């Protein structure tokens, strides 16, 4: 190759490099325009954790890489009760929070865990985008965060124990059991149990060490959290409807360009649709996987569920209405019409 040709080749290469750099296709310019860090408490195999991983992929595709979603699960960044203040203060852009963990901050958020009130698939679908959900969205926004997704965590629950299956209200008498919050726990107390509310991430150790006699969680979560290693019996039913709210910092959200914000919202909507179950009842496959791992697990019949509902609902509704007047009455009316 002649010196002239070599010089031309070098010039061509420099020209190409300059052109690529000018188009923003090389080096640091490949970085996303926006970062969305999401904190949550769920272990990697939890269905919501997996759903959020897919959400991250959907966002990347929908925004052409302009938004990078970074997920910090298993409470590695913030504890469950720290997620709300972390998002509201702008320490992090987003978090996935269990709806009932708002506790006394927004007691109305616990309406979905009134036992056996709205666990049907029809109620789940009707609730999304309803006046009831918008009322609760507004209450979250008043507390400094914007909710962009009602992701179904579970519409079932499983009571676990080592002594005997917890099938009837009488079986709960005297048990130290994992509770959820003051509202739901009033129903456990009505059956004679001694509930202790704690995050799901802490229940395994409490069961293992004897701090608790019995556990409570979603049926899928009982597997992902390996309750079968420390509990002999499981009794599942469609007892509560728990959501994982994907909340964002309003200033960050409003600072996104409209097209980017719409793309992220569309991806969140897809995550919601993935989460909604297709049939009522506790999935037989979820019961089987626990049995295959050594936990003797059964699902309550509809008649057995009614006995449990009759034992728990009056106390829970009384507690709910006492904590939420006047909006609690309105919420129950709206949900009855779903």
N, C-alpha and C positions, 0 to 999 in steps of 0.2 A: 504494500500500500504506500502511495506517495505521501510526502509531508502535507501536500495540499489536501489530499483526501482525508488524512488524519485530522487536520485542522477543521475541515468541514464536519467530520463526524463528531468531534468534540463540541463544536458549535451547536450541532443539532441536539446533542444530549443536554447541553446547558439550556437550550431553548425549551425542550420538553419538560425538564425539571422545573423551570420557571413557570411554564404554563400550568403544570399540575398544581404547583404551590398557589398560583393565582386563583385557581378554581376551588381551592380549599380541600383538596383531595389527599394531601399528604401531611405527615407529622402531626403536631398538636391540633391542627385544624379539624381533625377527625373527631375530636371530643364532642360529646353531646352539648347542646345549648343549655339544657336544663337537667337538673338531677332531682329525682324523687326517691328519697330514702324512706323506707317503710319499716317500722318496728312492730313486732308482734310476739306473742308468747308461745306459739305453737311449735311442737317438734317437727323436724323435717318431713316425716311421713304423714303428718296430719293432713286431712283433705283440704283444709283451707290454706295451709302452707303450700300445697301443690297447686291449688287454684291461683294463688298469688304469683307463683313462679310463671304460670301460663300468662297471667295478666302482664307481667314484665315483658314477656315476649311479644304479646299483642301490642303493647304500648310502643315498643321499639319499631315494630312493623308499621303501625298506624301513623307514627310521627316521622317515619323515615329516619329514625335514629336521633331525632332532635331531643328526645327525653330518655335519659338513662334511669331505669328503676333499680335501686339497690335495696335488697331485702335483708333485714337483720331479725332472724327468727329466734325462737327458744329463749326469749327474754334476755338476749345477749347484750342489748344496748340499753333498754329500759325495762323495769319491772312493769307488770300489768297496770298497777295503779299509778305509774309515772307517765304512761303514754299520753293521756289527755293533757296534762300540763306541758309536756315536752312539745306536743304539736301546737297547742295554743300559744306558747311563747316563741315558737319559731326555732326551737333547738333542732327540730327535725321536721321534714315536710309532711309526713303522713304516718298513720298507724292503723292497724286493724285491731279493733277493740270489741270484746264480747259485749253485747248490748246490755246485759244485766249487771255488768261491772260498774255502771254509773252509780249504782247504789243510791245513797241519799242525795247525791248531786242532782240527778234527774230521776226521781223515783218513778215517773211515768214510763221510763224505758223498760221497766220490768213487767209491763203488761203482758208481753209475749210468753213469760214463764209462769203465768198463772196455770196451775196444772190442768192439762187436758182442755184448755180453752180454745186454742187456735192452731192445733198441730196438723190439721188436714192439709193435703196438697192444695186443695181449692182455696183455703184461707191464705196459704203462703203466696200463691199467685195473685190473689185479689189484694193483698196488703201492699205489694210493691206499687208505688206511685199513688196510693190511695190518700184520702184526706187524713186518715189516721197516721200514716207514715210521714206525711208532710208536717203534721203537727209536731211529731217527734224530731224531725229534721230541724225545725225552727228552734226547738229547745236546745239542741246541740249547738246550733249556730250562736245562740245567746250565751253559750258557755265558751265561745272562742274557737270552735272548730266547725268545718263544713263537712257534712256527710255526703259522700258521692256513691255509696253502694250499701245495700242491705244484702249481704252475702249470707245465705242460710248455713249456719254451722251444723245444726241438728234439729230434727223434730222428734227426737226420741231421747231416752235416757235409760241408764242402767244402774240399778242398785246392786252393789256387790258386797259380799260378806264372807266370813270364814265359818260361821257357826251354822247357818241354815239359809235357805232361799228366803228372800223378803217378798212374800207374795201377798200377804194381807196386812191391813193396818196394825193388827195386833203384833205382828212380827217385828215391828220397829220399836216396841217399848223398851226403854232403857239403853238403847244403842247410842254410842258416840259416832255420829255420822257426818260426812262432808256435806256442808250446806253450800248455798250459792250467795244469798244475801238475806237481809232481814225479811223481805217479803216471802220468798220461797220457803225460807226456814220456818216461818210460822205454820206452814202446812205440815212440816216434819214434826214440829213440836206438838201439833194437834194429835199426832199419832203416838205421842209418848217418847219420841226420840230426842236426843240432845245434839242439835246441829252445831257445827263449827264451820263458818264460811272461810274458804281459802281458794287461791288460784289452783287450776288443774295441775300446774307444774309441780305443786307441793304435795299433792295427795298421795302419790306412790310412796314417798318416804314416811308419811304419816301413817299409812296402812302397814307398812313394813315394820315400823317401830312400835306399833300399838297405840299411838296417839289417837287414832281413829279405829273403831270396830268395823265400820262399813263405809263404802265409798259411793260416790255418785258422779257420773259423767255421761257424755254421749256414748252410744254403743261403738261407733268407729273409734272414738278417742280411747275407749277402754283397751282397744287393741294397740293403737299407736303408742299409748302410754304404758303398755305392758302390765296392766292390772292383773292379768292372769297369772303373773309370777307370784303375787302376794295375796290373792283372793280365790277361794274355792268355788263360790256360787255367784251367779249373775241373774238378775230378773229385769228384763227389758220391756219397755212400753213406749207408746207415743205420748209422753208426759208433758214435755215443754217444747216451745219453739225458740231456739236461741239463734240470734244473728251475730255475725261479725261485721261491724260497721267499719268501712274504710273511710277514715276521716282525714282531712287535709287542713293545712294552715291556710286560712282565708286570704292573707296577703300574698302568699306564694301562688295560690290558685288564681287569684285575680290578676296577678302579674304575668301569667302565661298568655301568649297571643291567642286570640279566639279560636283559630283553627287547631292549635296544639291542645288547648283546653278541651275542645270538642272531641278530639281523637282520644284523649285520656279518658274522658267520660264514656265514650263508646266502648272502650276496652273494659271499663268498670262494669258497664251494663252487661257485657258478655260474661264477665265473672259471676254476676248475679244469676244469669240464666243457667250457667253451668251448675250452680249450686242447688237449684230448685229440684226437689225429688219428683219422680214421675208417678209413683204409686203410694197409697197409704199403707200403714203397717210398718213394723220393724223389718228391714230387709233380711230375708232368711240367710243370705250369704254372710251378713255381719254377725249373726248369731253363730253360724257354723264355724267361722274362723276363730271365735273365742272357744268354742267347744273343742276344736282341733288342737288348740293350745292348752287344753286341760281344765278350762273353767266350765263348770256345769251350768249352762246358760239356757234359760227358757224365756219366751215372750208371753206376756199376759194376754188373755182373751179379752174381747170387748166387755164381757160381763165383769171380769176382774178389774178392768180399767175403770168401770163405772163405780165400783166399790171404793177404789182408791180416790177417784174424783170426789165422791160424796164425803170422804173423810178429810180431804185436804182443801178443797175449793172454798168452803165457807170462811175458814180462818184466813186464807190468803186474800180473798176478795175484800174482807173486812180491813185487813192491814193495808191493802192497796188503796182503798178509798179514803182511809184515814190519812194517808201520806200524800195524796194527790189531788184533793178537792181544790177547785171544781173540775179541773181538766180530766181527772180520772174517770168521772162519770161520763163525760163526753166521749172519751176513748173507748170505754166499754160499749157504749151505744154504737159508735162507728164500727167497731169490730163485730158486734152482733149482726150488723147489716152487710158485712163482707160476703 
